[in-house]
Amino acid sequence: MLRRRFLTLLTIVLLIGIPAGYLVISANQSRDSGIDKERESSPVGLQDNWPSQMKRRVFEVPIPSEAWSVAYYETSNWKTSRLYVQFTTTAGGLDTYLADSGGSRAGLKPGRVSVSGRDSDIVGWNFVPTQRWAGASISNEGPRPTRDITVDLTDPAFPRVYVVSTTSP
């Protein structure tokens, strides 16, 4: 009789207890993964990192390879998506960036900040009047993004570039 009860208890543990324990562990791991993904996809403000190649391609923001202090932030809703990018580069890197973006240094208007106040507030950019600013807006047809580019030319050898690329599906 004792042996039969022991075998019944062992069968219950093997058939019910182990799968139930596995489900609990799996559910916790899945929930933790979702929290990590949510944290990654909803940062508040600029992330000190390069945007992915795919984001740079979709938003047409070709960051020069020699750029540093790169940070980005992406917003998206049903109507528009925006990629905010800032980086520091060399004078040659700025020329390369502008050429790859479909513009040129001649297209930059001195004294112009092309990034709107709304956009600069979202990421915390402060375009103080004591800096040497130059800006341009590059518009495109259809689904291609529009880019507002503002450059801090206070140190012309190492310009700081601020870009807001906006696309509508």
C-alpha positions in Angstrom: 0.0 0.0 0.0 2.8 2.4 0.9 4.7 1.6 -2.3 1.6 2.3 -4.4 1.1 5.7 -2.7 4.7 6.6 -3.3 4.4 5.7 -7.0 1.2 7.8 -7.3 3.0 10.8 -5.7 6.0 10.4 -7.9 3.8 10.2 -11.0 1.9 13.4 -10.0 5.2 15.2 -9.4 6.6 14.1 -12.7 3.5 14.7 -14.8 2.3 17.9 -13.2 4.9 19.5 -10.9 7.8 19.7 -13.4 5.8 21.1 -16.3 4.2 23.6 -13.9 7.6 24.7 -12.6 8.9 25.1 -16.2 5.9 27.3 -17.1 6.5 29.5 -14.1 10.2 30.0 -15.0 9.4 30.5 -18.7 6.7 33.1 -17.9 9.2 35.1 -15.7 11.8 35.0 -18.4 9.3 36.2 -21.0 8.0 39.0 -18.8 11.6 40.2 -18.1 12.4 40.1 -21.8 9.3 42.3 -22.5 10.4 44.8 -19.8 13.9 45.0 -21.4 12.4 45.6 -24.8 10.0 48.2 -23.5 12.9 50.0 -21.8 15.0 49.9 -25.0 12.2 51.1 -27.3 10.9 53.9 -25.1 13.8 56.0 -23.9 13.2 59.5 -22.6 15.6 61.7 -24.5 18.7 61.2 -26.5 20.6 57.9 -26.3 24.3 58.1 -26.5 24.8 55.7 -29.3 24.7 55.4 -33.1 21.3 54.7 -34.6 21.1 51.4 -36.4 22.0 51.1 -40.1 18.4 50.5 -40.9 17.2 53.7 -39.1 19.9 55.7 -40.8 18.8 54.3 -44.2 15.1 54.8 -43.6 15.5 58.3 -42.3 18.3 59.1 -44.8 20.8 60.3 -42.1 24.2 59.2 -43.3 26.4 59.9 -40.3 30.1 60.2 -41.3 32.3 57.4 -40.1 34.7 59.7 -38.3 31.9 61.3 -36.3 31.9 61.2 -32.5 29.6 62.1 -29.6 26.7 60.6 -31.6 23.3 60.5 -30.0 19.8 59.8 -31.3 16.2 59.7 -30.3 13.2 58.3 -32.3 9.5 59.1 -32.0 6.8 57.4 -33.9 3.0 57.6 -34.1 0.3 56.8 -36.7 0.9 60.0 -38.6 4.7 60.7 -38.6 8.0 59.3 -37.5 11.0 61.4 -36.5 14.6 60.6 -35.9 16.6 63.2 -34.0 20.4 62.9 -34.4 23.3 64.9 -33.1 27.0 64.4 -33.8 30.4 66.1 -34.0 32.5 65.7 -37.0 35.4 67.3 -38.9 35.0 70.0 -41.5 35.5 67.4 -44.2 33.0 65.1 -42.5 30.4 67.9 -42.6 31.0 68.3 -46.3 30.6 64.6 -46.8 27.5 64.4 -44.7 25.9 67.3 -46.5 26.8 65.8 -49.9 25.4 62.4 -48.9 22.2 64.2 -47.7 21.6 65.9 -51.0 22.9 69.3 -49.9 26.1 71.3 -49.7 27.8 73.8 -47.4 26.6 76.6 -49.7 23.0 75.5 -48.9 23.5 76.3 -45.2 22.1 79.7 -44.4 24.2 81.5 -41.8 22.4 82.5 -38.6 19.5 80.1 -39.3 18.3 77.4 -36.9 16.2 75.1 -39.0 15.2 72.8 -36.2 11.8 74.0 -34.8 11.4 75.0 -31.2 9.0 72.1 -30.7 11.6 69.6 -32.0 14.4 71.1 -29.9 12.3 71.0 -26.8 11.6 67.2 -27.3 15.3 66.3 -27.1 16.5 69.2 -25.0 18.6 71.0 -27.6 19.2 74.7 -26.7 20.2 76.8 -29.7 21.7 79.9 -27.8 22.2 83.0 -29.9 25.9 83.3 -28.9 26.9 80.3 -31.1 27.5 80.5 -34.9 24.5 78.6 -36.4 23.8 77.7 -40.0 20.8 75.7 -41.2 19.1 74.1 -44.1 16.0 72.1 -44.8 16.0 69.3 -47.3 12.6 68.4 -48.6 11.7 65.3 -50.6 8.7 64.0 -52.5 6.5 61.2 -51.4 7.5 58.8 -48.6 11.1 60.1 -48.5 12.0 62.0 -45.3 12.3 65.8 -44.9 15.4 66.8 -42.9 16.0 69.9 -40.9 19.8 70.4 -40.4 21.3 72.9 -38.0 25.1 73.1 -37.6 27.0 74.8 -34.8 30.0 76.4 -36.6 31.5 78.1 -33.5 34.5 75.8 -34.0 34.7 75.4 -37.8 37.2 72.6 -37.6 34.8 70.5 -35.5 31.2 71.4 -36.3 28.3 70.0 -34.2 25.4 68.8 -36.4 21.8 68.5 -35.3 19.3 66.7 -37.6 15.6 66.1 -37.4 14.4 63.7 -40.1 10.7 63.4 -40.5 8.8 60.9 -42.6 5.1 60.2 -43.1 4.0 56.7 -44.2 
